[in-house]
Amino acid sequence: MSEATEGELVGAGRRAVVITSSTRAAAGVYPDRSGPVIVERVRTWGFSAGEPIVVPDGDEFGLALRDVLASEPDVVITTGGTGLTPTDVTPEQTRPLLDRLVPGIAEGMRAAGVAKGVPTAMLSRGLVGIAGPTLVVNLPGSRGGVNDGLDVLEGIMGHVLQQLPGGDH
């Protein structure tokens, strides 16, 4: 479990929002497969989290992310749109909204996937950064990539949440 005071979950009293970037899931072609995985996991960390917001790739994703950030949640985790296809523009939509990048987390998530024998994990272009008081994490759209990324986040989330408002490191 992440760093937390004894008996307290790292996300207790904090809010997480999940956004799924998928044109096909938004159109109802198939269900969102990765967003619910994230919601379930962050709830086990103690965060309050509603159902995933499912939007098409591209500008609609960027608008949804901007709207969510205006409400200043503690964490926003996105899934989808981080690959190499022409419609995979989640990083391009995310970057202008970030005040600071945290590249080590994104690099760690990619490295964790590769270490598990998934060489394609290095193709994820997902970003991690800070937007105001909020940690923003782009995860890939696959359930495996989401789980690998969440495994990395779980180990550092307590420390991240301590530092965001100015806590000691």
C-alpha positions as CSV (number, residue, x, y, z in Angstrom):
1,M,0.0,0.0,0.0
2,S,1.1,3.6,-0.6
3,E,2.5,5.8,2.1
4,A,-0.2,6.8,4.5
5,T,-0.6,7.3,8.2
6,E,-1.3,4.1,10.0
7,G,-4.9,2.9,9.4
8,E,-5.6,5.6,6.8
9,L,-5.9,5.0,3.1
10,V,-3.8,7.3,0.9
11,G,-6.8,8.6,-0.9
12,A,-9.0,9.1,2.2
13,G,-10.8,12.4,1.9
14,R,-9.5,13.0,-1.6
15,R,-11.2,12.9,-5.0
16,A,-10.0,11.2,-8.2
17,V,-11.6,11.6,-11.6
18,V,-11.2,9.1,-14.5
19,I,-11.5,10.1,-18.1
20,T,-11.6,7.5,-20.9
21,S,-10.5,8.8,-24.4
22,S,-12.1,6.4,-26.9
23,T,-14.2,7.4,-29.9
24,R,-15.6,3.9,-30.2
25,A,-16.5,3.5,-26.5
26,A,-18.1,7.0,-26.5
27,A,-20.2,6.0,-29.6
28,G,-21.3,2.8,-27.8
29,V,-19.5,0.5,-30.3
30,Y,-18.1,-1.3,-27.2
31,P,-18.0,-0.7,-23.5
32,D,-15.3,1.2,-21.8
33,R,-13.0,-1.6,-20.6
34,S,-10.2,0.3,-18.9
35,G,-11.9,3.3,-17.1
36,P,-13.8,1.1,-14.7
37,V,-10.6,-0.7,-13.8
38,I,-9.1,2.6,-12.7
39,V,-12.1,3.7,-10.7
40,E,-12.2,0.4,-8.9
41,R,-8.5,0.6,-8.0
42,V,-8.5,4.2,-6.8
43,R,-11.5,3.5,-4.6
44,T,-9.5,0.8,-2.9
45,W,-6.9,3.5,-2.2
46,G,-9.6,5.5,-0.4
47,F,-10.4,8.1,-3.1
48,S,-13.9,9.1,-3.9
49,A,-14.4,8.5,-7.6
50,G,-17.5,8.6,-9.8
51,E,-17.9,6.5,-12.9
52,P,-15.5,7.2,-15.8
53,I,-16.2,10.1,-18.1
54,V,-16.1,8.6,-21.6
55,V,-15.4,11.0,-24.5
56,P,-14.1,10.7,-28.1
57,D,-10.5,11.1,-28.9
58,G,-9.3,14.6,-29.8
59,D,-10.6,18.0,-28.9
60,E,-13.6,16.5,-26.9
61,F,-11.1,14.8,-24.6
62,G,-9.2,18.1,-24.2
63,L,-12.4,20.0,-23.3
64,A,-13.4,17.3,-20.8
65,L,-10.0,17.4,-19.2
66,R,-10.1,21.2,-18.9
67,D,-13.6,21.0,-17.3
68,V,-12.5,18.4,-14.8
69,L,-9.3,20.3,-13.9
70,A,-11.5,23.4,-13.2
71,S,-13.0,21.5,-10.3
72,E,-9.6,20.8,-8.8
73,P,-9.7,17.1,-8.0
74,D,-6.6,15.6,-6.3
75,V,-5.9,13.3,-9.1
76,V,-7.1,12.8,-12.7
77,I,-6.2,9.6,-14.4
78,T,-6.9,9.2,-18.1
79,T,-7.0,6.1,-20.2
80,G,-6.6,5.8,-24.0
81,G,-5.2,7.9,-26.8
82,T,-1.6,7.5,-25.9
83,G,-0.5,5.3,-28.8
84,L,0.8,6.0,-32.3
85,T,-2.4,6.1,-34.4
86,P,-3.3,9.5,-36.0
87,T,-6.3,9.8,-33.5
88,D,-4.1,9.1,-30.4
89,V,-3.7,12.7,-29.2
90,T,-4.3,12.5,-25.5
91,P,-0.7,13.7,-24.7
92,E,-1.1,16.6,-27.1
93,Q,-4.4,17.6,-25.5
94,T,-3.0,17.1,-22.0
95,R,0.3,19.0,-22.3
96,P,-1.0,22.6,-22.6
97,L,-3.0,22.1,-19.4
98,L,0.0,21.0,-17.3
99,D,2.0,23.5,-15.3
100,R,4.9,21.0,-14.7
101,L,5.8,17.6,-16.1
102,V,6.7,14.6,-13.9
103,P,8.5,12.5,-16.5
104,G,10.0,10.0,-14.1
105,I,6.5,8.6,-13.3
106,A,5.6,8.1,-17.0
107,E,9.0,6.6,-17.6
108,G,8.6,4.3,-14.7
109,M,5.2,3.1,-15.9
110,R,6.6,2.3,-19.4
111,A,9.6,0.5,-17.9
112,A,7.4,-1.6,-15.6
113,G,5.5,-2.8,-18.6
114,V,8.6,-3.6,-20.5
115,A,10.0,-5.4,-17.5
116,K,6.9,-7.6,-17.4
117,G,7.7,-8.7,-21.0
118,V,5.5,-6.3,-22.9
119,P,7.9,-4.5,-25.2
120,T,5.0,-2.5,-26.7
121,A,4.7,-0.6,-23.4
122,M,7.4,1.7,-24.6
123,L,5.1,2.9,-27.3
124,S,2.8,4.7,-24.9
125,R,3.3,8.4,-25.1
126,G,1.4,9.1,-21.9
127,L,2.4,12.1,-19.8
128,V,2.3,12.7,-16.1
129,G,2.2,16.2,-14.7
130,I,0.8,18.8,-12.3
131,A,-2.1,21.1,-13.2
132,G,-2.6,23.5,-10.3
133,P,-3.2,21.3,-7.3
134,T,-3.9,18.2,-9.4
135,L,-1.8,15.2,-10.4
136,V,-2.7,14.3,-14.0
137,V,-1.7,10.8,-15.3
138,N,-2.2,9.5,-18.9
139,L,-2.5,5.7,-19.0
140,P,-2.8,3.6,-22.1
141,G,-6.2,2.2,-23.2
142,S,-5.4,-1.5,-22.5
143,R,-6.4,-3.1,-19.3
144,G,-2.9,-4.6,-18.9
145,G,-1.3,-1.2,-19.4
146,V,-3.7,0.4,-17.0
147,N,-2.9,-2.2,-14.3
148,D,0.8,-1.9,-14.8
149,G,0.6,1.9,-14.5
150,L,-1.6,1.7,-11.4
151,D,0.9,-0.7,-9.8
152,V,3.6,2.0,-10.2
153,L,1.3,4.8,-9.0
154,E,0.2,2.8,-5.9
155,G,3.8,2.7,-4.6
156,I,4.3,6.5,-4.9
157,M,0.8,8.0,-4.5
158,G,1.2,8.8,-0.8
159,H,4.4,10.7,-1.3
160,V,3.0,12.6,-4.4
161,L,0.0,13.7,-2.4
162,Q,2.2,14.9,0.5
163,Q,4.3,16.9,-1.9
164,L,1.6,18.5,-4.0
165,P,0.5,21.0,-1.4
166,G,4.0,21.7,-0.3
167,G,4.7,18.9,2.1
168,D,8.3,17.8,2.9
169,H,10.0,15.1,0.9
